[in-house]
């Protein structure tokens, strides 16, 4: 029977230098985040309003309808995007976006290749024109 790995315990330390995660099994391993926990941006970002915000019933309904409309529009656009991607196998949003990115990168490479071919042909035609002028 294979043995299951034992869970390891970790200690979180919120010092001014940042979040540190210390592994009790290996005390020499310490992981620190890049952002400082005590930075002013992080402190102000998490502050709450002094008075709680409440919506009226009609505002709540308007918000629900607007959000529903936004989600429907987003879904329609994902369907339209998925129709443009050749060979798409999965229809979940992450797959559609990932395959769309791959396809766009492929198309960009093809555009670059065509531009190179165009430059080469232009140079070839210039050489032919110069040669024909020399012959005359």
N, C-alpha and C positions, 0 to 999 in steps of 0.2 A: 504494500500500500504506500503510495506517495504521501509524504508528510506535507501538511499545509504550512506555509511560512507564518511565523508568529507575528502579530501586529507589533510595531515598534511605537514607543511613546515619544512624544515631542513636547518641548516647552517653548511657548511663544514669549518673547521678551520685547516690550515696546519701549525701547530707549530712545533718546533724542536722535541717535544716529540712524534709526530706521528699524524696521521689523526684523527680528532675528529669530530663526528657527533653529533650536539646538536639539540634536538627536541624542537621547540619553544612552543609547547603545554605543554610539561613537561620539563622545563629548568633544572631539576635535573638529567635527563637522558643524559649521555654522553657516547658514544661508541668510544673506541680507538683501533686502530689496533695494532697487536703485533710488527710489523716491524716499525722501525723508518723511517719516510719519508726522513730525511736528511742523511741517512746512505750512505757511499761511494759506496757500491754495487749498490744501487738504482740510484745514480747520474750517475755513469759511464755507467750503462746499458741503459740509455735513451739518451745518446749523439749521435748526428748525424755525419756522415762523412763530412769532409771539402769539398770534391768534390763529386758531385752526381755520382752514378754508372750508366753507360749506357751500354746496351748489343748491340752487333752488330746483324744484322738481322739473320745471321746463328746461332749465340749463342742463340738468343731468340728462334728460331725454335728447336734447340737441347734441350733447357730447357723445352719447351712445350712438346716435344716428351718424354723426360725422366720423366717428371711429369705424363703424361698420362700413361706411362708404369708402374710407381710406383702405381698409383691408380688402374690400372687393376690387378696388382699382389695382392694388398691389398684386392680387391673385391673377387678374386679367393680364397684367403686364408680364407676369411670370409665364403664363400660358403662351402669350405672344412670343416671348423670348425663346421658350422651349421649341416653338414651331420653326424657329430660324436656325437651330443648331442641328447639323446633320449627325445622324447616328446616335442620338440621345437615347440612352437605355432607361435611366431612372428619371422620375418626374418630381422628386423631392426638391425643395428650393435650394439646398446646399449643392446638390448634384447639378442642377440647372445652372447656377452661378459658376460653379467650377468648370463645367464643360463650356460655358459661354466664354470664360476667360481664356481657356485653351484655344478655342476657335478664333477668338480675336487675335491672340498672339500669332497663330498660324497665318491668319489673313495679313497681318502686318509683315510677317516674313515674306509672304508671297508678293506683296506690294514692293518691298525692297528688291526682291529678285527681278521683278518686271522693270523697275526703274533702272537697275543695272543693265538689263538687256537693252533698254531704250537708249542708254548712253552709248553702249557698245555699237549699236546699229547706227546711231548718229555719227560716231567716229568713223565707222566703216564707209558710210555714204560720203563723208567729207573727204576721205582718202580717195575714193573712186572719182569724185568730182575733180580733185587736184590732179590725179593721174590723167583724166580725160583732157584737161586743159593743157597738160604737158604734151600730149600726143598731137593735139591740134596745132 
